[in-house]
Amino acid sequence: MLAYTGQQVIMMTLSGDTVAVTPPMMGPLWVKHSPDGRSLLKTTAVINSVVRLVPTAGGKPIDATRGWPLSWSADGKRIHSIVRDTAVTHGKFGVFTTTVNSGVGEFTEFDSSLKSRQWRGAAVLADGQHWLLMERRPEPPYPLLLYDVKTRQVREVTRNALRFAVSPGGFPASSTDLLVVEQNGASHELHAVNRTGARRLVHTFSRLSAPWLVAVHGDRIAYSDRVGDSTVVHVTRQGGTEQRLLAVAGDITELAWSPAGRGLAAVVEPTRSSTGGAYNVIFVEVTDQGMAHGTPRFVRTDVTWDLFWTPDSRAVTVLEEQGVTDHTRVLRIPVDPSQQPTSLTPNERRTFWDQYPSPDGRYVAIPVEQFGGSTLWSVDVDAAAKAWREKKSQH
């Protein structure tokens, strides 16, 4: 049987013994056995990308740097990206930080102990010096590491992280802290982590199940909870009593407070068991008492993800896959129902699967894919199994 790790294909016996590991891959993967079952064929393709900055007010896009965006600096003047092309990084693992106005980039090498790990998420604190990295494991909870790019010191903050919470607008980090949901025995807690790695308890959730998504604005907290084929959104103040705000049919996959703190926006996708369901972006105004003011507004979309508010709280941007295609666009959806959604990338013809707005609202960064060469690999199954048995017998 075959196991796919995200970078390699591992061929194993039914008892779990590894008989072959194919070389690391980047890009699309295609695997198939030959008709006689004696060979395993695999293709790999190298995909790199350019970080393209699309001005939200219109104008010509700017190709800022190579790689995939990770986050922006808090002032929106610099963008951090990871580059997987070893020819550019000379085999080193780290992050490029590019100053938007000048185009000057600086490569920050990460400690070698971090290179072989896989990451579930990463965020940079406002000082640009400290990174929080959530390690990917088969099951939660996950280790959370703090990395100082100047001293190259790695420190484990906790081994009980579940997910990052989002700050106003949908961004992962506030001015000084990063918000993390942790598991503490049967309880689930929201912690703030600062640049020293110190953790501060913000809120303990009353429900036993882990909150699906958590959004924070000052002392206000909103979180979603899956209940059957629906999702319930609760709101509370730090340390206060949680109360139900609304329930929707489907899965809420994105949730964020507006920068002004007067409303929430979310992406709702239909559950697999539903028929005729659709994706929607929803807006709901929230009173100071944690109640919904008026009727939530639903805006139907195609498949949608990556929701962020604009700084003026008048709209959100999302990434939308148009129909059953590989073409995506950055869609601006106004809160005002009299205004129509508009595409911020109407002229982009290349493929991209993420969007990262700058906190100041000037740009939307998109990683535009650029394809390199492809390779066809052939594995002799019998020879691989024989070599494995011989190697195993020597131990």
C-alpha positions as CSV (number, residue, x, y, z in Angstrom):
1,M,0.0,0.0,0.0
2,L,1.0,3.6,-0.4
3,A,1.2,6.5,2.1
4,Y,1.4,10.1,1.1
5,T,3.2,12.4,3.6
6,G,2.7,15.7,1.6
7,Q,6.3,15.5,0.1
8,Q,7.1,11.8,-0.3
9,V,5.3,8.6,-1.3
10,I,6.1,5.7,1.1
11,M,5.4,2.2,-0.1
12,M,4.6,-0.2,2.8
13,T,3.5,-3.8,3.3
14,L,0.1,-4.4,4.9
15,S,2.0,-5.0,8.2
16,G,3.4,-1.5,8.1
17,D,7.0,-2.2,6.9
18,T,8.5,0.4,4.7
19,V,9.9,-1.0,1.5
20,A,10.6,2.2,-0.5
21,V,10.6,6.0,-0.1
22,T,10.5,8.1,-3.2
23,P,12.5,11.3,-3.4
24,P,11.0,14.5,-2.0
25,M,8.6,16.3,-4.4
26,M,7.3,19.8,-4.9
27,G,4.1,20.3,-6.9
28,P,1.4,18.0,-8.2
29,L,1.8,14.3,-7.6
30,W,0.6,11.4,-9.8
31,V,1.2,7.8,-8.7
32,K,0.1,4.6,-10.5
33,H,1.1,1.0,-10.7
34,S,2.1,-0.7,-13.9
35,P,-0.4,-3.2,-15.3
36,D,1.7,-6.2,-14.0
37,G,2.0,-4.6,-10.6
38,R,5.8,-4.8,-10.6
39,S,6.5,-1.1,-11.0
40,L,5.4,2.0,-9.4
41,L,5.3,5.1,-11.6
42,K,5.4,8.6,-10.0
43,T,5.6,12.1,-11.5
44,T,6.7,15.3,-9.7
45,A,6.6,18.8,-10.9
46,V,8.5,21.8,-9.5
47,I,6.2,24.8,-8.7
48,N,7.6,28.1,-7.5
49,S,5.7,31.3,-7.1
50,V,6.1,35.0,-7.2
51,V,4.5,37.2,-4.5
52,R,2.4,39.6,-6.5
53,L,1.0,42.7,-4.7
54,V,-2.3,43.9,-6.1
55,P,-3.2,47.6,-5.3
56,T,-6.7,47.6,-3.8
57,A,-7.3,51.1,-5.2
58,G,-6.4,50.0,-8.7
59,G,-3.2,50.2,-10.6
60,K,-0.5,47.9,-11.9
61,P,0.4,44.9,-9.7
62,I,3.9,44.7,-8.3
63,D,6.0,41.5,-8.2
64,A,7.6,42.0,-4.8
65,T,9.6,38.8,-4.2
66,R,9.7,35.0,-4.7
67,G,7.9,32.4,-2.7
68,W,4.7,32.1,-0.7
69,P,3.5,34.9,1.7
70,L,3.3,34.1,5.4
71,S,2.4,37.4,6.9
72,W,2.8,41.2,6.9
73,S,4.5,43.5,9.3
74,A,2.0,45.3,11.5
75,D,2.5,48.6,9.6
76,G,2.0,47.0,6.2
77,K,5.5,48.1,5.0
78,R,7.1,44.7,4.8
79,I,5.9,41.3,3.8
80,H,7.3,37.9,5.0
81,S,7.4,35.0,2.6
82,I,8.9,31.5,2.5
83,V,10.8,30.3,-0.6
84,R,11.0,26.6,-1.4
85,D,13.3,27.0,-4.3
86,T,16.7,25.7,-3.0
87,A,18.5,27.4,-5.8
88,V,17.4,30.8,-4.3
89,T,18.0,29.9,-0.7
90,H,21.2,27.8,-1.3
91,G,19.6,24.9,0.5
92,K,18.9,27.0,3.6
93,F,15.5,27.2,5.4
94,G,14.1,30.6,6.3
95,V,12.0,33.6,5.4
96,F,12.4,36.5,3.0
97,T,11.4,39.9,4.4
98,T,10.8,42.4,1.6
99,T,10.2,46.1,2.0
100,V,7.4,47.0,-0.3
101,N,8.4,50.6,-1.3
102,S,12.0,49.8,-2.1
103,G,11.7,46.2,-3.1
104,V,14.8,45.4,-1.0
105,G,14.6,41.9,0.5
106,E,16.5,40.2,3.3
107,F,16.8,36.5,3.9
108,T,16.5,35.3,7.5
109,E,17.8,31.8,8.0
110,F,16.0,29.6,10.5
111,D,17.8,27.3,12.9
112,S,18.6,24.0,11.2
113,S,16.6,22.1,13.8
114,L,13.4,23.6,12.3
115,K,14.1,22.6,8.7
116,S,13.0,19.0,8.9
117,R,9.7,19.7,10.7
118,Q,6.3,20.3,9.1
119,W,4.4,23.4,10.2
120,R,0.6,23.7,10.8
121,G,0.9,27.5,11.1
122,A,3.3,30.4,11.5
123,A,2.9,34.0,12.6
124,V,5.3,36.8,13.2
125,L,4.9,39.2,16.1
126,A,4.8,43.0,15.5
127,D,8.5,43.5,16.2
128,G,9.4,41.3,13.2
129,Q,12.0,39.5,15.3
130,H,9.9,36.8,17.0
131,W,8.1,34.0,15.2
132,L,5.6,31.5,16.6
133,L,5.6,28.2,14.8
134,M,2.9,25.5,15.3
135,E,4.3,22.1,14.5
136,R,2.1,19.7,12.5
137,R,1.4,16.4,14.2
138,P,-1.0,13.5,13.3
139,E,-3.3,14.5,16.1
140,P,-3.8,17.6,18.3
141,P,-2.6,19.1,20.5
142,Y,0.5,20.6,18.8
143,P,3.8,22.0,20.0
144,L,4.2,25.7,19.7
145,L,7.7,27.1,19.3
146,L,9.0,30.7,19.7
147,Y,11.9,31.5,17.4
148,D,14.1,34.6,17.7
149,V,15.5,35.4,14.3
150,K,18.4,37.5,15.6
151,T,19.7,35.1,18.3
152,R,18.4,32.0,16.5
153,Q,17.1,30.7,19.8
154,V,14.3,28.2,19.7
155,R,12.0,27.9,22.8
156,E,9.0,25.7,23.3
157,V,6.1,27.7,24.5
158,T,3.6,24.9,25.0
159,R,2.9,21.4,23.8
160,N,-0.9,21.8,24.0
161,A,-1.7,24.3,21.2
162,L,-4.8,23.6,19.1
163,R,-5.0,26.6,16.8
164,F,-4.3,30.3,16.4
165,A,-7.1,32.8,17.2
166,V,-7.5,35.8,14.9
167,S,-7.3,39.5,15.9
168,P,-9.5,42.3,14.5
169,G,-9.8,42.1,10.8
170,G,-8.9,38.4,10.6
171,F,-5.2,38.8,11.1
172,P,-3.3,36.4,13.3
173,A,-1.4,38.8,15.5
174,S,-2.3,41.9,17.5
175,S,0.2,44.7,18.2
176,T,2.2,42.8,20.8
177,D,0.7,39.3,21.4
178,L,-0.4,36.3,19.5
179,L,-3.6,34.5,20.6
180,V,-3.6,30.7,20.9
181,V,-6.2,28.2,21.9
182,E,-4.8,25.5,24.1
183,Q,-6.1,22.3,25.6
184,N,-5.7,22.0,29.4
185,G,-7.0,18.6,30.5
186,A,-10.7,18.6,29.6
187,S,-10.8,22.4,29.4
188,H,-10.0,24.7,26.5
189,E,-8.3,28.1,27.1
190,L,-7.4,31.2,25.2
191,H,-3.8,32.4,25.9
192,A,-1.9,35.5,24.7
193,V,1.8,34.8,24.0
194,N,4.3,37.7,23.9
195,R,7.8,38.0,22.4
196,T,9.4,36.4,25.5
197,G,7.2,33.3,25.2
198,A,5.3,34.2,28.4
199,R,1.7,33.1,28.3
200,R,-1.3,35.0,29.8
201,L,-4.7,33.3,30.3
202,V,-7.3,35.3,28.5
203,H,-10.4,33.2,28.8
204,T,-11.5,29.6,29.7
205,F,-14.3,28.3,27.4
206,S,-17.3,26.8,29.2
207,R,-18.1,24.1,26.7
208,L,-16.2,20.8,26.8
209,S,-15.7,20.6,23.0
210,A,-12.8,22.6,21.5
211,P,-13.9,25.8,19.9
212,W,-13.8,25.5,16.1
213,L,-12.7,29.1,15.4
214,V,-11.9,31.9,17.7
215,A,-12.0,35.7,16.9
216,V,-11.0,38.4,19.4
217,H,-11.5,42.2,19.5
218,G,-10.2,43.8,22.7
219,D,-12.0,42.0,25.5
220,R,-14.7,40.6,23.2
221,I,-14.4,37.0,22.1
222,A,-16.5,35.2,19.4
223,Y,-16.1,31.5,18.7
224,S,-17.9,28.8,16.7
225,D,-19.0,25.4,17.8
226,R,-20.1,22.5,15.5
227,V,-23.5,20.9,16.5
228,G,-24.6,18.2,14.0
229,D,-24.9,19.8,10.6
230,S,-25.0,23.3,11.9
231,T,-22.6,25.8,13.5
232,V,-23.4,27.9,16.5
233,V,-21.5,31.2,17.2
234,H,-21.1,32.3,20.8
235,V,-19.9,35.7,22.1
236,T,-18.5,36.7,25.5
237,R,-16.3,39.2,27.3
238,Q,-13.0,38.0,28.7
239,G,-13.8,35.9,31.7
240,G,-17.6,36.6,31.2
241,T,-20.6,34.4,30.5
242,E,-20.8,33.0,27.0
243,Q,-24.1,33.5,25.1
244,R,-25.4,32.2,21.8
245,L,-25.3,34.8,19.0
246,L,-26.7,32.8,16.0
247,A,-26.8,29.4,14.4
248,V,-26.4,28.6,10.7
249,A,-26.8,25.4,8.7
250,G,-23.3,24.3,7.4
251,D,-19.7,24.7,8.5
252,I,-18.3,28.1,9.5
253,T,-14.8,28.0,8.1
254,E,-13.7,31.7,8.7
255,L,-14.7,34.1,11.5
256,A,-13.5,37.6,12.2
257,W,-14.4,40.8,14.0
258,S,-14.5,44.0,12.0
259,P,-11.7,46.4,12.9
260,A,-14.3,48.7,14.4
261,G,-15.6,45.9,16.6
262,R,-19.2,46.4,15.7
263,G,-19.8,43.2,13.7
264,L,-18.6,39.8,12.7
265,A,-18.1,38.3,9.2
266,A,-17.9,34.6,8.5
267,V,-17.7,32.1,5.6
268,V,-20.2,29.3,5.7
269,E,-19.8,26.2,3.5
270,P,-22.4,23.4,3.1
271,T,-21.9,20.2,5.0
272,R,-21.1,17.1,2.9
273,S,-24.4,15.5,3.9
274,S,-26.4,18.5,2.7
275,T,-28.0,18.7,-0.8
276,G,-28.3,21.9,-2.7
277,G,-26.3,23.9,-0.1
278,A,-24.2,26.9,-1.1
279,Y,-21.3,28.9,0.2
280,N,-22.1,32.2,1.8
281,V,-20.3,35.1,3.4
282,I,-22.4,36.4,6.3
283,F,-22.4,39.7,8.1
284,V,-23.9,40.2,11.5
285,E,-23.9,43.3,13.6
286,V,-23.3,42.7,17.3
287,T,-24.5,44.9,20.2
288,D,-22.5,45.8,23.3
289,Q,-24.6,43.2,25.1
290,G,-23.6,40.4,22.7
291,M,-26.9,40.2,20.8
292,A,-27.4,40.2,17.1
293,H,-28.7,43.6,15.9
294,G,-31.1,43.1,13.0
295,T,-31.0,40.2,10.6
296,P,-27.7,38.7,9.5
297,R,-26.9,39.3,5.8
298,F,-26.0,36.3,3.6
299,V,-24.1,36.9,0.3
300,R,-23.9,33.8,-1.9
301,T,-20.5,32.9,-3.4
302,D,-18.7,30.1,-5.1
303,V,-16.2,28.1,-3.0
304,T,-14.7,30.7,-0.7
305,W,-11.9,31.0,1.9
306,D,-9.3,33.4,3.3
307,L,-11.6,36.1,4.8
308,F,-10.2,39.5,5.9
309,W,-11.8,42.9,6.7
310,T,-10.8,46.1,5.0
311,P,-9.4,48.6,7.6
312,D,-12.5,50.9,7.3
313,S,-14.8,47.9,8.3
314,R,-16.9,48.5,5.1
315,A,-16.1,45.3,3.3
316,V,-14.3,42.0,3.4
317,T,-12.0,40.4,0.9
318,V,-12.2,36.6,0.2
319,L,-10.6,34.2,-2.2
320,E,-13.2,32.7,-4.5
321,E,-12.8,29.7,-6.8
322,Q,-15.0,30.4,-9.7
323,G,-17.2,27.4,-10.5
324,V,-15.5,24.0,-10.9
325,T,-12.2,25.4,-12.2
326,D,-8.7,26.2,-11.1
327,H,-9.3,29.9,-11.6
328,T,-9.6,32.0,-8.4
329,R,-10.1,35.7,-7.8
330,V,-9.9,38.1,-4.8
331,L,-13.5,39.2,-4.2
332,R,-14.3,42.4,-2.3
333,I,-17.8,42.0,-0.7
334,P,-19.2,45.3,0.8
335,V,-21.2,45.3,4.1
336,D,-23.7,47.6,2.4
337,P,-26.3,45.5,0.6
338,S,-26.8,48.2,-2.0
339,Q,-23.2,47.7,-3.2
340,Q,-22.2,44.8,-5.4
341,P,-19.1,42.5,-4.9
342,T,-16.2,43.3,-7.2
343,S,-13.1,41.5,-8.2
344,L,-9.7,43.0,-7.2
345,T,-7.9,40.6,-9.6
346,P,-9.9,40.8,-12.9
347,N,-6.9,40.7,-15.1
348,E,-4.9,37.9,-13.3
349,R,-4.8,34.8,-15.5
350,R,-2.3,32.7,-13.5
351,T,-3.2,30.3,-10.7
352,F,-3.1,31.3,-7.1
353,W,-4.7,29.7,-4.0
354,D,-4.2,32.3,-1.2
355,Q,-4.7,36.0,-0.6
356,Y,-3.0,38.1,2.2
357,P,-4.2,41.7,2.5
358,S,-1.8,44.2,4.1
359,P,-3.0,45.6,7.4
360,D,-3.1,49.1,6.0
361,G,-5.4,48.0,3.2
362,R,-3.1,49.1,0.3
363,Y,-2.3,45.8,-1.2
364,V,-3.5,42.2,-1.5
365,A,-0.6,39.7,-1.8
366,I,-1.2,36.7,-3.9
367,P,1.3,33.8,-4.6
368,V,1.1,33.4,-8.4
369,E,2.3,29.9,-9.4
370,Q,5.1,29.4,-11.9
371,F,5.8,25.9,-13.1
372,G,9.2,24.5,-13.6
373,G,10.3,21.1,-15.0
374,S,8.7,17.7,-14.3
375,T,10.1,14.3,-13.6
376,L,8.9,10.7,-14.1
377,W,10.1,8.2,-11.5
378,S,9.9,4.4,-11.7
379,V,10.2,2.1,-8.7
380,D,10.8,-1.7,-9.1
381,V,8.5,-3.0,-6.4
382,D,10.1,-6.5,-6.2
383,A,13.6,-5.1,-6.0
384,A,12.6,-2.6,-3.4
385,A,11.0,-5.2,-1.2
386,K,14.0,-7.5,-1.5
387,A,16.4,-4.7,-0.5
388,W,14.2,-3.9,2.5
389,R,14.2,-7.5,3.7
390,E,17.9,-7.8,3.3
391,K,18.4,-4.5,5.2
392,K,16.0,-5.6,7.9
393,S,17.8,-9.0,8.4
394,Q,21.1,-7.2,9.1
395,H,19.7,-5.6,12.3
